[in-house]
């Protein structure tokens, strides 16, 4: 069962295509991350799925409904955490949650929501006295209180310090264990790697790769690098990179490369200093997929 | 339907709570007109004026209307624009609460404050200045109040539609205060205005709200409903509704796409 099906989605702003013919699917209960640099089309895509923006072309089905035409029933079943949105600053935390809770037919209890997001000890504080991180948790609480099947999180941890991000990740993991389908956007590699079952890298309005954190990019972007240090150039390494005494080559077949290299070294009695085989990190893959435009 | 009405009522309570917790808004809407009454009655003395009635008999209803307009126009426009620019409206739009129910609650809570402002003003007038209320004029007062508050609420939301939260206070005050002067809210009944200025005031809604409301407190005036003024207010209500429907938006940034292409020029997009 797919919670989300997107086919051929297009969104234009004037003559610029912010989203240019993208396809993806999200299975029920999955955490799906849209990963990409600023301006790649993440927020536009998510806002179309939320029903906040209209699409110019393509098919979008979320929970069996078309967000472009769906009404209050659709919004009973989704929860939205926008990238930035305001509160009534003079309400307390629990009043705010109660107010949004009253919009839903099968909401969670206020205390339960506040426990999930870790705001319980601040429940009687006025919203305007919350720190930035606490306000972001309140954002999450308001998106969650309706007990949605599908949750949209638009850059949920941007601006967090590392420990606040860890806490937010735990919250998302808890939600996953409650069986929620989650679509999150992020430009943090480690966040996508830690949270996502599936991720799609979006750049310039198109999806350049989809996969799990361990398969994204495909074999082309995941090729190993073999490197070592030596003073002379061993035979068979004429086409290797040679930089500051370090020889390196990117290869599909590290076994064969290593075998040839180590056979030579053993035969010649040469030590291959710092010999290693490295795989690109998700960050390396992301940077090569997106052309490094964000960093 | 019943559920929606219950939601509107509940939402009105939340809107009211936020209003009373914002001292600046509460002061300007409720206390400022009362303060003006105390000042006028002290400066001029509560003696009979040009209309043959006491200062308070004229100023209490005039300032009551000013308070009502502050609530239904200024305060509604500013509050809604801030909520829009901070993303509150967009957040609400993503919930199952019907958009009309949310807007109805915002409007009705400002109407409630307008009524409260008028009631307080009249109560102070009765307690301190022997203000007389003519019971046969109560239908006129109610009809004028409803028409006036509806027109100003619609105009306030129209201004919210065309201006950012930064400029809405300036626009509402720059429109309301001059109109208040030329429509006879602040300048007493003895003052003769140049006829052309009277005619200018006739074009705008405030005078059609103030004049019948004040008249209803002047002894000996007719108790029939002032339909001409009500028609003017109805016209401004229509203008306000049309403009609000054309320009009102829920998104802090203009939505681009269907129905919004005309605003593409100043479209700032977050992607």
Boltz contact constraints between the chains, C-beta under 6 A:
constraints:
  - contact:
      token1: [A, 13]
      token2: [B, 256]
      max_distance: 6.0
  - contact:
      token1: [A, 13]
      token2: [B, 269]
      max_distance: 6.0
  - contact:
      token1: [A, 14]
      token2: [B, 264]
      max_distance: 6.0
  - contact:
      token1: [A, 18]
      token2: [B, 271]
      max_distance: 6.0
  - contact:
      token1: [A, 39]
      token2: [B, 271]
      max_distance: 6.0
  - contact:
      token1: [A, 41]
      token2: [B, 271]
      max_distance: 6.0
  - contact:
      token1: [A, 43]
      token2: [B, 270]
      max_distance: 6.0
  - contact:
      token1: [A, 43]
      token2: [B, 271]
      max_distance: 6.0
  - contact:
      token1: [A, 44]
      token2: [B, 271]
      max_distance: 6.0
  - contact:
      token1: [A, 53]
      token2: [B, 257]
      max_distance: 6.0
  - contact:
      token1: [A, 54]
      token2: [B, 257]
      max_distance: 6.0
  - contact:
      token1: [A, 54]
      token2: [B, 258]
      max_distance: 6.0
  - contact:
      token1: [A, 72]
      token2: [B, 96]
      max_distance: 6.0
  - contact:
      token1: [A, 75]
      token2: [B, 95]
      max_distance: 6.0
  - contact:
      token1: [A, 75]
      token2: [B, 96]
      max_distance: 6.0
  - contact:
      token1: [A, 76]
      token2: [B, 96]
      max_distance: 6.0
  - contact:
      token1: [A, 80]
      token2: [B, 94]
      max_distance: 6.0
  - contact:
      token1: [A, 85]
      token2: [B, 87]
      max_distance: 6.0
  - contact:
      token1: [A, 85]
      token2: [B, 90]
      max_distance: 6.0
  - contact:
      token1: [A, 85]
      token2: [B, 91]
      max_distance: 6.0
  - contact:
      token1: [A, 86]
      token2: [B, 86]
      max_distance: 6.0
  - contact:
      token1: [A, 86]
      token2: [B, 87]
      max_distance: 6.0
  - contact:
      token1: [A, 86]
      token2: [B, 88]
      max_distance: 6.0
  - contact:
      token1: [A, 88]
      token2: [B, 18]
      max_distance: 6.0
  - contact:
      token1: [A, 90]
      token2: [B, 18]
      max_distance: 6.0
  - contact:
      token1: [A, 90]
      token2: [B, 21]
      max_distance: 6.0
  - contact:
      token1: [A, 90]
      token2: [B, 22]
      max_distance: 6.0
  - contact:
      token1: [A, 99]
      token2: [B, 14]
      max_distance: 6.0
  - contact:
      token1: [A, 102]
      token2: [B, 10]
      max_distance: 6.0
  - contact:
      token1: [A, 103]
      token2: [B, 95]
      max_distance: 6.0
  - contact:
      token1: [A, 103]
      token2: [B, 96]
      max_distance: 6.0
  - contact:
      token1: [A, 103]
      token2: [B, 97]
      max_distance: 6.0
